[in-house]
Amino acid sequence: MSSEETTVLVGTTKGVFLISGGAERSGWTVSGPFCGGWPINHVTGDPDTGTLWAGGGSDWFGAGVWRSEDGGSSWEVARLTRGQMDEWAANDADFAKMIGWVDEELPFGDEFSQIWSLGLAHGTVYAGTKPASLLASDDGGRSWTRVQGLTDHPSSDSWNPGAAGLVLHTIVADPTNADKLWVGISAAGVFATEDGGATWERRNRLSNAESCGTHSHPAAPRDGDVGHCVHNMMRAPGDSDLIYQQNHHGVWRSADGGRSWDDITAGLPSTFGFPIRVHPRDPQTVWTLPLNGDTAGRYPPDAAAAVWRSRDGGQTWQDLRAGLPQTSCFFTVLRQAMAGDGRDPAGVYFGTNSGSVFASLDEGDSWEEIARHLPTVLAVEVLDRRGA
């Protein structure tokens, strides 16, 4: 007899928190903060081993990936770049002693300041950085190398930063093919490899480029492209390369692995939002959380929170509000702050910049707040582990 244990992994501006709901997804308990109070942009885990990884950093700490092999009880960091604290400690012995600083040569010097995303695929752990590059680890996150093929892409000198900087924020794997990988870079767009990272193709083309109108927003579709400011994307389950994307200017669907994109925003209250989530078994069910606009405050339209769900691949949308605040709601849900479990019915979870985490155990029909008063939530993921 076995049962699944569900843990919500939360990255915040003050470290990692773990919200445990057990086999029944109830009686949620919060533990943390972990990872030395670092800002953590993304957390992920291996459902087979229970190993957790947390990526983050800052100008002060430098960049690094934390690892826990005991379910979050203890953590070890692989520091990758230097931060301001290294400069201070190198010149102040008392400060160095106070923080337990060790002078060490870090593998990437000062080349980037943060880890922004993590992904686990076919035994390899991937990490996206700020400024944008892709790293890979074949030893569980202890050591890292750069995926040079992406760095050397012919378009790299033209990549422009979004408001948060030039960040590689989304890593999407093909569960059956280790050579296929997609990444999202703001604001350079979607890139895909089918040869294990040796070469990459930029995939931002509109399926209806000839009918694309003129848009005033700089992040909107133009010149045959969907708009390079991709916010988040996720591959649907199944054999096809069906991918959904929340862009700075709409929600989009690609049936061919990103080679062409269709606009499925019609029916949503806004073109602007950050996260996207796809059902673990139904490729036509997708959730998103629209905000009122990038220059209008970035909170739910009419200050009333709603997750919007489509059951038909984006042809129609339904707003889901039960249990969510419907007055004076001004929170933001960031690009990596929505996740889901693999249970039946599927659970959906999101975190807010006001420190709350909400959960739906009925695929969005109703919601409950399972944590509050956390630091600003930057990322939410879910680890389902099957135990005896």
C-alpha positions in Angstrom: 0.0 0.0 0.0 1.4 3.4 -0.9 0.4 7.0 -0.7 1.6 10.3 -2.1 3.0 13.0 0.1 2.6 16.5 -1.3 4.9 19.3 -0.4 4.7 22.8 -1.8 8.2 24.3 -2.5 8.2 28.1 -2.1 11.1 30.4 -3.1 11.0 33.8 -1.5 13.1 36.9 -1.0 14.2 35.5 2.3 14.9 31.9 1.6 13.0 28.6 1.0 9.8 27.5 2.8 8.2 24.1 2.6 4.5 23.7 3.0 3.5 20.1 3.8 0.1 18.7 3.3 0.7 15.0 3.6 -1.2 12.3 1.8 -4.6 14.1 2.2 -3.3 17.6 1.0 -4.7 19.1 4.3 -3.5 20.3 7.6 -0.8 22.3 5.9 2.3 23.1 8.0 5.0 25.6 7.1 8.7 25.0 7.8 11.6 27.4 7.0 13.2 29.7 6.1 16.1 27.7 4.6 19.1 28.5 2.4 20.7 31.2 4.6 18.1 33.8 3.9 19.2 34.1 0.3 16.7 35.4 -2.3 15.5 32.2 -4.0 14.1 32.6 -7.5 13.2 28.9 -8.1 12.9 25.6 -6.2 12.5 22.2 -7.7 12.8 18.6 -6.5 13.2 15.0 -7.7 10.1 12.9 -6.9 12.1 9.7 -7.0 14.9 10.6 -4.5 13.4 13.6 -2.7 16.4 15.7 -3.5 15.7 19.5 -3.5 17.4 22.3 -5.4 17.0 26.0 -4.8 18.5 28.6 -7.1 19.0 32.3 -6.4 21.4 34.9 -5.1 21.9 38.6 -5.4 24.5 41.3 -6.0 25.4 40.8 -2.3 25.6 37.0 -2.2 26.5 36.2 -5.7 24.8 33.3 -7.5 24.4 29.8 -6.3 22.4 26.6 -6.1 21.4 25.1 -2.8 20.9 21.3 -2.5 19.1 19.2 0.2 19.2 15.4 0.2 17.2 14.9 3.4 13.9 16.6 2.5 14.9 20.1 3.5 16.3 19.4 6.9 19.8 20.4 5.8 21.2 22.3 2.8 24.5 22.8 1.1 25.2 25.6 -1.4 27.3 25.4 -4.6 28.4 29.0 -4.9 29.0 29.9 -8.6 29.8 33.6 -8.6 31.2 36.2 -6.2 29.1 38.9 -4.6 29.8 42.2 -2.8 30.2 40.2 0.5 33.3 38.5 -0.9 34.9 41.9 -1.6 34.0 43.1 1.9 35.2 39.9 3.5 38.5 39.9 1.6 39.3 43.3 3.0 37.9 42.9 6.5 39.1 39.9 8.6 36.6 40.6 11.4 33.7 40.6 8.9 35.0 37.5 7.2 35.2 35.7 10.6 31.7 36.9 11.5 30.1 35.4 8.4 32.3 32.3 8.2 33.7 33.4 4.9 36.2 31.1 3.1 38.3 32.5 0.2 37.7 30.2 -2.7 37.9 30.4 -6.5 34.4 30.3 -7.8 33.8 28.6 -11.2 32.1 31.6 -13.0 33.9 34.6 -11.3 31.5 37.5 -11.5 29.9 36.6 -14.8 26.3 36.6 -13.5 24.5 37.6 -10.3 21.6 35.2 -9.9 20.2 31.8 -10.7 16.7 32.4 -12.0 15.4 29.0 -13.0 16.0 25.3 -12.5 15.0 22.2 -14.4 15.6 18.5 -13.9 15.6 16.2 -17.0 17.0 12.8 -17.6 19.4 13.0 -14.8 20.7 16.4 -15.6 20.0 19.5 -13.5 19.7 22.7 -15.5 20.0 26.3 -14.2 19.2 29.6 -16.0 21.1 32.7 -15.0 20.9 36.5 -14.9 22.3 37.8 -17.3 20.9 35.0 -19.5 22.9 31.8 -19.9 22.2 28.1 -19.3 24.1 25.9 -17.0 24.1 22.1 -16.6 25.1 19.7 -13.8 25.5 15.9 -14.2 26.4 15.3 -10.6 23.2 16.5 -8.9 24.1 20.1 -8.6 27.5 19.9 -7.1 29.4 21.2 -10.1 28.2 23.1 -13.2 29.2 23.8 -16.8 27.9 26.3 -19.3 25.7 25.1 -22.2 27.9 27.0 -24.7 25.7 26.5 -27.7 23.0 28.9 -26.3 25.6 31.5 -25.3 27.0 31.4 -28.8 23.7 31.8 -30.6 24.1 34.2 -33.5 21.3 36.5 -32.1 22.8 36.8 -28.6 24.3 40.3 -29.1 20.8 41.6 -29.9 19.0 40.2 -26.8 17.4 43.0 -24.8 16.6 42.9 -21.1 13.1 43.0 -19.8 12.1 45.0 -16.7 13.8 42.4 -14.4 16.9 42.3 -16.6 18.1 39.8 -19.2 17.0 36.5 -17.4 16.7 32.9 -18.5 13.6 32.2 -16.4 12.0 29.0 -17.9 13.4 25.6 -18.7 11.1 23.0 -20.4 12.1 19.5 -21.0 10.7 16.7 -23.2 10.1 13.7 -20.8 10.9 11.1 -23.5 13.8 12.8 -25.4 16.9 14.0 -23.5 18.1 16.0 -26.5 15.1 18.3 -26.7 14.9 21.3 -24.4 13.2 24.7 -24.6 14.1 27.9 -22.6 12.4 31.3 -22.2 14.5 34.4 -22.1 13.1 37.9 -21.3 13.2 39.7 -23.6 14.7 37.5 -26.3 12.0 34.9 -26.6 11.8 31.1 -26.9 14.8 29.0 -27.9 14.8 25.2 -28.5 17.5 22.6 -29.0 17.0 19.1 -30.4 20.6 18.0 -30.2 21.3 18.2 -26.4 22.2 21.9 -26.4 24.8 21.9 -29.2 22.7 24.2 -31.4 19.6 26.3 -30.7 16.7 27.6 -32.8 14.9 30.8 -32.0 11.2 30.1 -32.1 9.0 33.2 -31.9 7.1 33.2 -35.2 3.4 33.8 -35.5 1.3 31.3 -37.2 -0.7 34.1 -38.8 2.1 36.6 -39.5 0.5 37.9 -42.6 -2.6 39.1 -40.6 -0.8 40.5 -37.7 -1.9 44.1 -37.1 0.0 47.0 -35.7 0.3 47.2 -31.9 1.6 50.2 -30.0 3.1 48.2 -27.1 6.8 47.5 -27.6 6.4 43.9 -26.4 3.4 43.2 -28.6 3.5 41.0 -31.8 5.2 42.6 -34.8 7.3 41.8 -37.8 5.9 38.2 -37.8 7.0 37.5 -34.2 4.9 36.8 -31.2 6.8 39.3 -29.1 10.1 38.4 -27.4 9.1 39.1 -23.8 7.9 35.6 -23.0 7.0 35.4 -19.3 6.5 31.7 -18.7 5.7 28.6 -20.7 4.9 24.9 -20.2 4.8 21.8 -22.3 1.5 19.9 -22.3 1.4 16.2 -21.5 1.4 13.7 -24.4 3.4 12.8 -27.5 2.9 16.1 -29.3 5.0 19.2 -28.9 2.1 21.3 -27.6 3.4 24.3 -25.6 1.5 27.2 -23.9 3.0 30.5 -23.2 2.1 33.6 -21.2 3.7 36.5 -22.9 3.9 40.1 -21.9 1.2 40.6 -24.5 -1.2 37.7 -24.4 -1.5 33.9 -24.0 -0.3 31.8 -26.9 -0.3 28.2 -28.0 2.0 26.3 -30.2 1.2 22.9 -31.6 4.6 22.4 -33.2 7.2 22.9 -30.4 7.3 26.7 -30.8 7.9 26.9 -34.5 4.6 28.8 -34.8 2.3 30.4 -32.2 -1.5 31.1 -32.1 -3.0 33.8 -30.0 -5.6 32.4 -27.5 -6.0 35.5 -25.4 -9.6 36.2 -26.5 -11.9 35.8 -23.5 -9.4 36.8 -20.9 -9.7 40.2 -19.2 -6.2 41.3 -20.0 -3.3 40.5 -22.3 -0.9 40.8 -19.3 0.1 38.2 -16.8 3.1 36.1 -15.7 2.4 32.4 -15.0 0.9 29.6 -17.1 0.0 26.1 -15.9 -1.1 23.0 -17.9 -3.0 20.0 -16.5 -0.7 17.0 -15.8 -2.9 14.6 -17.9 -5.2 16.7 -20.1 -3.3 18.8 -22.7 -6.4 21.0 -23.3 -6.7 22.2 -19.7 -4.7 25.3 -18.8 -4.7 27.9 -16.1 -3.4 31.5 -16.0 -3.7 34.5 -13.7 -4.2 37.7 -15.7 -3.2 41.1 -14.2 -4.6 44.5 -15.1 -1.6 45.6 -17.2 2.1 46.2 -17.0 1.7 50.0 -16.4 -1.6 49.9 -14.5 -0.4 48.4 -11.3 0.1 44.7 -12.1 -2.7 43.5 -9.9 -5.9 41.5 -10.6 -8.4 43.4 -12.8 -10.9 45.4 -10.7 -8.8 44.4 -7.6 -10.7 41.0 -7.5 -8.6 37.9 -7.8 -9.4 35.1 -10.3 -7.6 32.2 -11.9 -8.8 31.7 -15.4 -9.1 28.1 -16.8 -9.6 26.8 -20.3 -10.8 23.2 -20.9 -10.5 23.4 -24.7 -7.0 24.6 -25.3 -7.7 28.3 -25.0 -10.8 28.6 -27.2 -12.9 29.6 -24.2 -12.0 30.7 -20.7 -13.8 30.6 -17.3 -12.9 32.8 -14.3 -12.6 30.8 -11.0 -13.0 33.0 -7.9 -14.4 30.9 -5.0 -12.2 31.4 -2.0 -10.1 34.2 -3.5 -10.3 37.8 -2.3 -12.8 39.8 -4.3 -12.3 43.3 -2.9 -9.2 45.4 -2.4 -6.9 42.8 -3.8 -3.7 44.3 -5.2 -1.2 41.4 -5.1 1.0 40.3 -8.0 1.6 36.6 -8.9 5.0 36.3 -10.6 6.1 34.2 -13.5 7.3 31.1 -11.5 4.8 31.4 -8.7 2.1 29.0 -10.0 2.4 25.2 -10.0 0.5 22.0 -9.8 0.6 18.5 -8.5 -0.1 15.2 -10.3 -3.0 14.0 -8.2 -6.6 13.3 -9.3 -8.2 15.7 -9.2 -5.2 17.9 -10.0 -4.1 20.5 -7.4 -3.2 24.0 -8.5 -1.2 26.4 -6.3 0.0 30.0 -6.5 1.9 32.4 -4.3 1.7 36.2 -4.1 4.1 39.1 -3.6 2.1 39.8 -0.4 3.3 36.5 1.1 0.3 34.2 0.7 0.0 30.8 -0.9 -3.3 29.6 -2.3 -4.3 26.0 -3.2 -7.1 24.4 -5.1 -7.6 20.7 -4.8 -10.4 20.6 -7.4 -8.6 22.0 -10.5 -9.5 25.6 -9.7 -13.2 25.4 -8.8 -12.4 26.5 -5.2 -9.4 27.9 -3.4 -8.0 28.1 0.1 -5.1 30.1 1.6 -2.7 27.6 3.0 0.0 30.0 4.1 0.2 33.7 4.8 2.6 36.4 6.0 5.6 34.8 4.1 8.1 37.1 2.5 7.5 38.0 -1.2 6.9 34.8 -3.0 9.1 34.4 -6.1 8.4 30.8 -7.0 6.1 27.9 -6.3 6.6 24.2 -7.3 5.1 21.0 -6.0 6.9 17.7 -5.0 4.7 14.6 -5.0 6.5 11.7 -3.4 5.2 8.1 -3.3 5.9 6.4 0.0 5.2 3.0 1.5 
